[in-house]
Amino acid sequence: MSKYLLVTLVLLIAVTVWRHKHRKTVARRPRPASPRPAAAMVRCAHCGVHLPQTDAVPAGQQHYCSPAHRQLGPRPGPQSV
């Protein structure tokens, strides 16, 4: 009877030690960074490329991908991408 009690006690101690160590490793893991909010995308009025609004060159209601395309102005007709 004492043999089973000793085995149970050893198993209980082993599980307790394992859980204690496992809990420490989980606490050390770095938390993932929060995702960035999606940037508003706009389309270049000249070439049709999509780019973040913060990188676009504005001209009134139009947006351009570069100052050179802003000088060329909007392309007439449907834009193929």
Biopython code that builds the backbone (N, CA, C, O; Angstrom):
import numpy as np
from Bio.PDB.StructureBuilder import StructureBuilder

atoms = [
    (1, "MET", "N", (0.813, -1.187, 0.000)),
    (1, "MET", "CA", (0.000, 0.000, 0.000)),
    (1, "MET", "C", (0.866, 1.264, 0.000)),
    (1, "MET", "O", (0.556, 2.227, -0.701)),
    (2, "SER", "N", (1.941, 1.264, 0.777)),
    (2, "SER", "CA", (2.813, 2.437, 0.833)),
    (2, "SER", "C", (3.551, 2.634, -0.490)),
    (2, "SER", "O", (3.954, 3.752, -0.812)),
    (3, "LYS", "N", (3.733, 1.543, -1.270)),
    (3, "LYS", "CA", (4.384, 1.644, -2.576)),
    (3, "LYS", "C", (3.535, 2.503, -3.509)),
    (3, "LYS", "O", (4.078, 3.358, -4.209)),
    (4, "TYR", "N", (2.236, 2.302, -3.536)),
    (4, "TYR", "CA", (1.340, 3.088, -4.389)),
    (4, "TYR", "C", (1.260, 4.535, -3.927)),
    (4, "TYR", "O", (1.181, 5.449, -4.748)),
    (5, "LEU", "N", (1.281, 4.742, -2.635)),
    (5, "LEU", "CA", (1.271, 6.088, -2.098)),
    (5, "LEU", "C", (2.544, 6.833, -2.488)),
    (5, "LEU", "O", (2.480, 8.013, -2.831)),
    (6, "LEU", "N", (3.692, 6.173, -2.444)),
    (6, "LEU", "CA", (4.963, 6.774, -2.825)),
    (6, "LEU", "C", (4.980, 7.119, -4.317)),
    (6, "LEU", "O", (5.435, 8.201, -4.687)),
    (7, "VAL", "N", (4.494, 6.223, -5.179)),
    (7, "VAL", "CA", (4.439, 6.470, -6.621)),
    (7, "VAL", "C", (3.508, 7.644, -6.914)),
    (7, "VAL", "O", (3.836, 8.497, -7.739)),
    (8, "THR", "N", (2.374, 7.698, -6.264)),
    (8, "THR", "CA", (1.422, 8.789, -6.458)),
    (8, "THR", "C", (2.030, 10.114, -6.019)),
    (8, "THR", "O", (1.869, 11.126, -6.701)),
    (9, "LEU", "N", (2.717, 10.116, -4.900)),
    (9, "LEU", "CA", (3.357, 11.319, -4.400)),
    (9, "LEU", "C", (4.450, 11.810, -5.355)),
    (9, "LEU", "O", (4.551, 13.010, -5.608)),
    (10, "VAL", "N", (5.268, 10.899, -5.885)),
    (10, "VAL", "CA", (6.312, 11.270, -6.847)),
    (10, "VAL", "C", (5.693, 11.839, -8.121)),
    (10, "VAL", "O", (6.182, 12.839, -8.647)),
    (11, "LEU", "N", (4.630, 11.220, -8.623)),
    (11, "LEU", "CA", (3.952, 11.725, -9.825)),
    (11, "LEU", "C", (3.349, 13.107, -9.578)),
    (11, "LEU", "O", (3.436, 13.983, -10.438)),
    (12, "LEU", "N", (2.750, 13.303, -8.430)),
    (12, "LEU", "CA", (2.156, 14.593, -8.093)),
    (12, "LEU", "C", (3.229, 15.686, -8.045)),
    (12, "LEU", "O", (3.015, 16.788, -8.550)),
    (13, "ILE", "N", (4.373, 15.386, -7.445)),
    (13, "ILE", "CA", (5.475, 16.354, -7.390)),
    (13, "ILE", "C", (6.004, 16.635, -8.795)),
    (13, "ILE", "O", (6.287, 17.787, -9.124)),
    (14, "ALA", "N", (6.142, 15.605, -9.624)),
    (14, "ALA", "CA", (6.638, 15.790, -11.000)),
    (14, "ALA", "C", (5.696, 16.664, -11.811)),
    (14, "ALA", "O", (6.143, 17.549, -12.540)),
    (15, "VAL", "N", (4.398, 16.423, -11.691)),
    (15, "VAL", "CA", (3.422, 17.232, -12.434)),
    (15, "VAL", "C", (3.448, 18.669, -11.945)),
    (15, "VAL", "O", (3.364, 19.596, -12.751)),
    (16, "THR", "N", (3.562, 18.871, -10.641)),
    (16, "THR", "CA", (3.602, 20.229, -10.089)),
    (16, "THR", "C", (4.832, 20.984, -10.581)),
    (16, "THR", "O", (4.736, 22.150, -10.963)),
    (17, "VAL", "N", (5.985, 20.321, -10.574)),
    (17, "VAL", "CA", (7.218, 20.965, -11.058)),
    (17, "VAL", "C", (7.106, 21.270, -12.543)),
    (17, "VAL", "O", (7.505, 22.349, -12.980)),
    (18, "TRP", "N", (6.573, 20.342, -13.322)),
    (18, "TRP", "CA", (6.430, 20.564, -14.776)),
    (18, "TRP", "C", (5.504, 21.748, -15.054)),
    (18, "TRP", "O", (5.813, 22.586, -15.901)),
    (19, "ARG", "N", (4.377, 21.823, -14.352)),
    (19, "ARG", "CA", (3.430, 22.922, -14.561)),
    (19, "ARG", "C", (4.052, 24.256, -14.166)),
    (19, "ARG", "O", (3.838, 25.270, -14.828)),
    (20, "HIS", "N", (4.827, 24.247, -13.077)),
    (20, "HIS", "CA", (5.476, 25.482, -12.626)),
    (20, "HIS", "C", (6.476, 25.979, -13.676)),
    (20, "HIS", "O", (6.513, 27.173, -13.971)),
    (21, "LYS", "N", (7.277, 25.087, -14.238)),
    (21, "LYS", "CA", (8.241, 25.477, -15.272)),
    (21, "LYS", "C", (7.532, 25.902, -16.554)),
    (21, "LYS", "O", (7.953, 26.857, -17.206)),
    (22, "HIS", "N", (6.478, 25.212, -16.913)),
    (22, "HIS", "CA", (5.730, 25.538, -18.131)),
    (22, "HIS", "C", (5.095, 26.920, -18.005)),
    (22, "HIS", "O", (5.075, 27.681, -18.972)),
    (23, "ARG", "N", (4.594, 27.238, -16.863)),
    (23, "ARG", "CA", (3.970, 28.537, -16.638)),
    (23, "ARG", "C", (4.999, 29.654, -16.781)),
    (23, "ARG", "O", (4.666, 30.723, -17.293)),
    (24, "LYS", "N", (6.226, 29.441, -16.348)),
    (24, "LYS", "CA", (7.273, 30.452, -16.480)),
    (24, "LYS", "C", (7.650, 30.684, -17.935)),
    (24, "LYS", "O", (7.865, 31.829, -18.332)),
    (25, "THR", "N", (7.735, 29.629, -18.741)),
    (25, "THR", "CA", (8.107, 29.808, -20.150)),
    (25, "THR", "C", (7.005, 30.517, -20.908)),
    (25, "THR", "O", (7.296, 31.287, -21.823)),
    (26, "VAL", "N", (5.762, 30.287, -20.562)),
    (26, "VAL", "CA", (4.659, 30.973, -21.233)),
    (26, "VAL", "C", (4.702, 32.452, -20.889)),
    (26, "VAL", "O", (4.437, 33.292, -21.750)),
    (27, "ALA", "N", (5.033, 32.790, -19.643)),
    (27, "ALA", "CA", (5.086, 34.188, -19.233)),
    (27, "ALA", "C", (6.229, 34.932, -19.918)),
    (27, "ALA", "O", (6.127, 36.146, -20.098)),
    (28, "ARG", "N", (7.309, 34.261, -20.306)),
    (28, "ARG", "CA", (8.460, 34.903, -20.936)),
    (28, "ARG", "C", (8.260, 35.194, -22.413)),
    (28, "ARG", "O", (8.975, 36.021, -22.977)),
    (29, "ARG", "N", (7.313, 34.540, -23.043)),
    (29, "ARG", "CA", (7.104, 34.751, -24.484)),
    (29, "ARG", "C", (6.673, 36.189, -24.742)),
    (29, "ARG", "O", (5.786, 36.702, -24.059)),
    (30, "PRO", "N", (7.289, 36.839, -25.718)),
    (30, "PRO", "CA", (6.866, 38.207, -26.030)),
    (30, "PRO", "C", (5.480, 38.208, -26.676)),
    (30, "PRO", "O", (5.132, 37.318, -27.452)),
    (31, "ARG", "N", (4.731, 39.198, -26.343)),
    (31, "ARG", "CA", (3.385, 39.306, -26.918)),
    (31, "ARG", "C", (3.501, 39.845, -28.341)),
    (31, "ARG", "O", (4.335, 40.709, -28.611)),
    (32, "PRO", "N", (2.687, 39.349, -29.231)),
    (32, "PRO", "CA", (2.754, 39.855, -30.609)),
    (32, "PRO", "C", (2.305, 41.316, -30.666)),
    (32, "PRO", "O", (1.416, 41.742, -29.929)),
    (33, "ALA", "N", (2.935, 42.059, -31.550)),
    (33, "ALA", "CA", (2.596, 43.471, -31.707)),
    (33, "ALA", "C", (1.193, 43.596, -32.277)),
    (33, "ALA", "O", (0.748, 42.759, -33.062)),
    (34, "SER", "N", (0.517, 44.637, -31.877)),
    (34, "SER", "CA", (-0.836, 44.832, -32.397)),
    (34, "SER", "C", (-0.742, 45.206, -33.873)),
    (34, "SER", "O", (0.157, 45.953, -34.261)),
    (35, "PRO", "N", (-1.642, 44.706, -34.691)),
    (35, "PRO", "CA", (-1.568, 44.994, -36.124)),
    (35, "PRO", "C", (-1.831, 46.474, -36.402)),
    (35, "PRO", "O", (-2.619, 47.128, -35.719)),
    (36, "ARG", "N", (-1.151, 46.970, -37.417)),
    (36, "ARG", "CA", (-1.342, 48.364, -37.804)),
    (36, "ARG", "C", (-2.691, 48.517, -38.498)),
    (36, "ARG", "O", (-3.158, 47.593, -39.164)),
    (37, "PRO", "N", (-3.307, 49.663, -38.345)),
    (37, "PRO", "CA", (-4.557, 49.885, -39.070)),
    (37, "PRO", "C", (-4.279, 49.962, -40.575)),
    (37, "PRO", "O", (-3.211, 50.412, -40.988)),
    (38, "ALA", "N", (-5.209, 49.538, -41.361)),
    (38, "ALA", "CA", (-5.036, 49.542, -42.816)),
    (38, "ALA", "C", (-4.960, 50.979, -43.326)),
    (38, "ALA", "O", (-5.718, 51.848, -42.895)),
    (39, "ALA", "N", (-4.035, 51.209, -44.247)),
    (39, "ALA", "CA", (-3.878, 52.534, -44.831)),
    (39, "ALA", "C", (-4.873, 52.715, -45.965)),
    (39, "ALA", "O", (-5.175, 51.774, -46.699)),
    (40, "ALA", "N", (-5.377, 53.928, -46.098)),
    (40, "ALA", "CA", (-6.291, 54.243, -47.199)),
    (40, "ALA", "C", (-5.498, 54.227, -48.499)),
    (40, "ALA", "O", (-4.435, 54.841, -48.592)),
    (41, "MET", "N", (-6.013, 53.526, -49.496)),
    (41, "MET", "CA", (-5.322, 53.416, -50.776)),
    (41, "MET", "C", (-6.010, 54.313, -51.798)),
    (41, "MET", "O", (-7.235, 54.441, -51.800)),
    (42, "VAL", "N", (-5.213, 54.931, -52.666)),
    (42, "VAL", "CA", (-5.728, 55.765, -53.753)),
    (42, "VAL", "C", (-5.089, 55.314, -55.058)),
    (42, "VAL", "O", (-4.093, 54.591, -55.064)),
    (43, "ARG", "N", (-5.676, 55.751, -56.149)),
    (43, "ARG", "CA", (-5.194, 55.360, -57.474)),
    (43, "ARG", "C", (-4.618, 56.577, -58.190)),
    (43, "ARG", "O", (-5.210, 57.657, -58.180)),
    (44, "CYS", "N", (-3.473, 56.391, -58.801)),
    (44, "CYS", "CA", (-2.854, 57.474, -59.570)),
    (44, "CYS", "C", (-3.754, 57.785, -60.756)),
    (44, "CYS", "O", (-4.150, 56.887, -61.499)),
    (45, "ALA", "N", (-4.077, 59.076, -60.929)),
    (45, "ALA", "CA", (-4.965, 59.489, -62.016)),
    (45, "ALA", "C", (-4.305, 59.353, -63.376)),
    (45, "ALA", "O", (-4.995, 59.366, -64.396)),
    (46, "HIS", "N", (-2.988, 59.222, -63.417)),
    (46, "HIS", "CA", (-2.299, 59.112, -64.702)),
    (46, "HIS", "C", (-2.046, 57.655, -65.104)),
    (46, "HIS", "O", (-2.432, 57.237, -66.195)),
    (47, "CYS", "N", (-1.398, 56.885, -64.227)),
    (47, "CYS", "CA", (-1.008, 55.520, -64.616)),
    (47, "CYS", "C", (-1.891, 54.437, -63.997)),
    (47, "CYS", "O", (-1.850, 53.288, -64.437)),
    (48, "GLY", "N", (-2.681, 54.780, -62.993)),
    (48, "GLY", "CA", (-3.596, 53.810, -62.412)),
    (48, "GLY", "C", (-3.015, 52.955, -61.291)),
    (48, "GLY", "O", (-3.710, 52.085, -60.766)),
    (49, "VAL", "N", (-1.764, 53.182, -60.913)),
    (49, "VAL", "CA", (-1.164, 52.387, -59.839)),
    (49, "VAL", "C", (-1.814, 52.768, -58.508)),
    (49, "VAL", "O", (-2.124, 53.937, -58.275)),
    (50, "HIS", "N", (-2.017, 51.783, -57.644)),
    (50, "HIS", "CA", (-2.578, 52.028, -56.317)),
    (50, "HIS", "C", (-1.438, 52.207, -55.323)),
    (50, "HIS", "O", (-0.451, 51.473, -55.354)),
    (51, "LEU", "N", (-1.586, 53.194, -54.440)),
    (51, "LEU", "CA", (-0.569, 53.471, -53.435)),
    (51, "LEU", "C", (-1.245, 54.044, -52.193)),
    (51, "LEU", "O", (-2.365, 54.549, -52.273)),
    (52, "PRO", "N", (-0.562, 53.968, -51.035)),
    (52, "PRO", "CA", (-1.152, 54.546, -49.826)),
    (52, "PRO", "C", (-1.373, 56.045, -49.991)),
    (52, "PRO", "O", (-0.574, 56.734, -50.625)),
    (53, "GLN", "N", (-2.443, 56.531, -49.425)),
    (53, "GLN", "CA", (-2.780, 57.942, -49.566)),
    (53, "GLN", "C", (-1.695, 58.836, -48.971)),
    (53, "GLN", "O", (-1.485, 59.957, -49.434)),
    (54, "THR", "N", (-1.007, 58.337, -47.945)),
    (54, "THR", "CA", (0.056, 59.138, -47.328)),
    (54, "THR", "C", (1.252, 59.322, -48.264)),
    (54, "THR", "O", (2.001, 60.286, -48.106)),
    (55, "ASP", "N", (1.452, 58.423, -49.237)),
    (55, "ASP", "CA", (2.561, 58.525, -50.188)),
    (55, "ASP", "C", (2.164, 59.229, -51.479)),
    (55, "ASP", "O", (3.030, 59.533, -52.299)),
    (56, "ALA", "N", (0.889, 59.493, -51.678)),
    (56, "ALA", "CA", (0.400, 60.069, -52.932)),
    (56, "ALA", "C", (0.663, 61.572, -52.982)),
    (56, "ALA", "O", (0.795, 62.236, -51.953)),
    (57, "VAL", "N", (0.736, 62.090, -54.215)),
    (57, "VAL", "CA", (0.881, 63.526, -54.456)),
    (57, "VAL", "C", (-0.513, 64.043, -54.808)),
    (57, "VAL", "O", (-1.022, 63.745, -55.888)),
    (58, "PRO", "N", (-1.137, 64.812, -53.916)),
    (58, "PRO", "CA", (-2.508, 65.271, -54.172)),
    (58, "PRO", "C", (-2.546, 66.472, -55.113)),
    (58, "PRO", "O", (-1.627, 67.290, -55.152)),
    (59, "ALA", "N", (-3.625, 66.545, -55.857)),
    (59, "ALA", "CA", (-3.895, 67.705, -56.711)),
    (59, "ALA", "C", (-5.414, 67.836, -56.810)),
    (59, "ALA", "O", (-6.041, 67.244, -57.689)),
    (60, "GLY", "N", (-5.986, 68.606, -55.913)),
    (60, "GLY", "CA", (-7.445, 68.732, -55.870)),
    (60, "GLY", "C", (-8.064, 67.408, -55.446)),
    (60, "GLY", "O", (-7.724, 66.867, -54.394)),
    (61, "GLN", "N", (-8.972, 66.887, -56.265)),
    (61, "GLN", "CA", (-9.614, 65.605, -55.992)),
    (61, "GLN", "C", (-8.822, 64.429, -56.544)),
    (61, "GLN", "O", (-9.166, 63.279, -56.269)),
    (62, "GLN", "N", (-7.770, 64.687, -57.315)),
    (62, "GLN", "CA", (-6.958, 63.647, -57.932)),
    (62, "GLN", "C", (-5.747, 63.317, -57.048)),
    (62, "GLN", "O", (-5.311, 64.133, -56.237)),
    (63, "HIS", "N", (-5.224, 62.115, -57.226)),
    (63, "HIS", "CA", (-3.999, 61.697, -56.552)),
    (63, "HIS", "C", (-3.050, 61.126, -57.605)),
    (63, "HIS", "O", (-3.479, 60.489, -58.568)),
    (64, "TYR", "N", (-1.762, 61.364, -57.405)),
    (64, "TYR", "CA", (-0.749, 60.906, -58.347)),
    (64, "TYR", "C", (0.353, 60.183, -57.590)),
    (64, "TYR", "O", (0.564, 60.423, -56.401)),
    (65, "CYS", "N", (1.059, 59.289, -58.292)),
    (65, "CYS", "CA", (2.126, 58.517, -57.658)),
    (65, "CYS", "C", (3.440, 59.279, -57.627)),
    (65, "CYS", "O", (4.340, 58.909, -56.873)),
    (66, "SER", "N", (3.578, 60.333, -58.425)),
    (66, "SER", "CA", (4.818, 61.107, -58.455)),
    (66, "SER", "C", (4.522, 62.525, -58.947)),
    (66, "SER", "O", (3.489, 62.769, -59.570)),
    (67, "PRO", "N", (5.430, 63.451, -58.664)),
    (67, "PRO", "CA", (5.244, 64.813, -59.183)),
    (67, "PRO", "C", (5.242, 64.854, -60.717)),
    (67, "PRO", "O", (4.565, 65.694, -61.312)),
    (68, "ALA", "N", (5.994, 63.956, -61.357)),
    (68, "ALA", "CA", (6.020, 63.932, -62.829)),
    (68, "ALA", "C", (4.642, 63.569, -63.387)),
    (68, "ALA", "O", (4.197, 64.165, -64.367)),
    (69, "HIS", "N", (3.971, 62.607, -62.779)),
    (69, "HIS", "CA", (2.636, 62.235, -63.251)),
    (69, "HIS", "C", (1.624, 63.331, -62.919)),
    (69, "HIS", "O", (0.629, 63.492, -63.625)),
    (70, "ARG", "N", (1.874, 64.078, -61.855)),
    (70, "ARG", "CA", (0.989, 65.200, -61.530)),
    (70, "ARG", "C", (1.087, 66.262, -62.617)),
    (70, "ARG", "O", (0.080, 66.855, -63.004)),
    (71, "GLN", "N", (2.323, 66.506, -63.116)),
    (71, "GLN", "CA", (2.495, 67.490, -64.187)),
    (71, "GLN", "C", (1.853, 67.018, -65.485)),
    (71, "GLN", "O", (1.331, 67.835, -66.245)),
    (72, "LEU", "N", (1.882, 65.696, -65.756)),
    (72, "LEU", "CA", (1.276, 65.168, -66.976)),
    (72, "LEU", "C", (-0.242, 65.190, -66.915)),
    (72, "LEU", "O", (-0.906, 65.224, -67.951)),
    (73, "GLY", "N", (-0.789, 65.172, -65.721)),
    (73, "GLY", "CA", (-2.243, 65.242, -65.550)),
    (73, "GLY", "C", (-2.896, 63.881, -65.732)),
    (73, "GLY", "O", (-2.222, 62.884, -65.989)),
    (74, "PRO", "N", (-4.217, 63.854, -65.596)),
    (74, "PRO", "CA", (-4.933, 62.581, -65.717)),
    (74, "PRO", "C", (-4.916, 62.065, -67.152)),
    (74, "PRO", "O", (-4.973, 62.839, -68.108)),
    (75, "ARG", "N", (-4.836, 60.759, -67.282)),
    (75, "ARG", "CA", (-4.842, 60.122, -68.590)),
    (75, "ARG", "C", (-6.303, 60.028, -69.053)),
    (75, "ARG", "O", (-7.166, 59.579, -68.298)),
    (76, "PRO", "N", (-6.573, 60.442, -70.269)),
    (76, "PRO", "CA", (-7.954, 60.348, -70.764)),
    (76, "PRO", "C", (-8.321, 58.899, -71.088)),
    (76, "PRO", "O", (-7.463, 58.096, -71.456)),
    (77, "GLY", "N", (-9.590, 58.583, -70.949)),
    (77, "GLY", "CA", (-10.077, 57.254, -71.302)),
    (77, "GLY", "C", (-9.881, 56.261, -70.155)),
    (77, "GLY", "O", (-9.370, 56.607, -69.089)),
    (78, "PRO", "N", (-10.304, 55.009, -70.405)),
    (78, "PRO", "CA", (-10.175, 53.974, -69.360)),
    (78, "PRO", "C", (-8.721, 53.629, -69.110)),
    (78, "PRO", "O", (-7.911, 53.551, -70.034)),
    (79, "GLN", "N", (-8.412, 53.426, -67.851)),
    (79, "GLN", "CA", (-7.037, 53.074, -67.483)),
    (79, "GLN", "C", (-6.941, 51.572, -67.343)),
    (79, "GLN", "O", (-7.743, 50.953, -66.642)),
    (80, "SER", "N", (-5.955, 50.979, -68.013)),
    (80, "SER", "CA", (-5.736, 49.540, -67.851)),
    (80, "SER", "C", (-4.684, 49.338, -66.792)),
    (80, "SER", "O", (-3.686, 50.057, -66.752)),
    (81, "VAL", "N", (-4.905, 48.356, -65.928)),
    (81, "VAL", "CA", (-3.964, 48.089, -64.852)),
    (81, "VAL", "C", (-3.261, 46.804, -65.090)),
    (81, "VAL", "O", (-2.421, 46.402, -64.286)),
]
sb = StructureBuilder()
sb.init_structure("model")
sb.init_model(0)
sb.init_chain("A")
sb.init_seg("    ")
for serial, (resi, resn, name, xyz) in enumerate(atoms, 1):
    if name == "N":
        sb.init_residue(resn, " ", resi, " ")
    sb.init_atom(name, np.array(xyz, "f"), 0.0, 1.0, " ", f" {name:<3s}", serial, name[0])
structure = sb.get_structure()
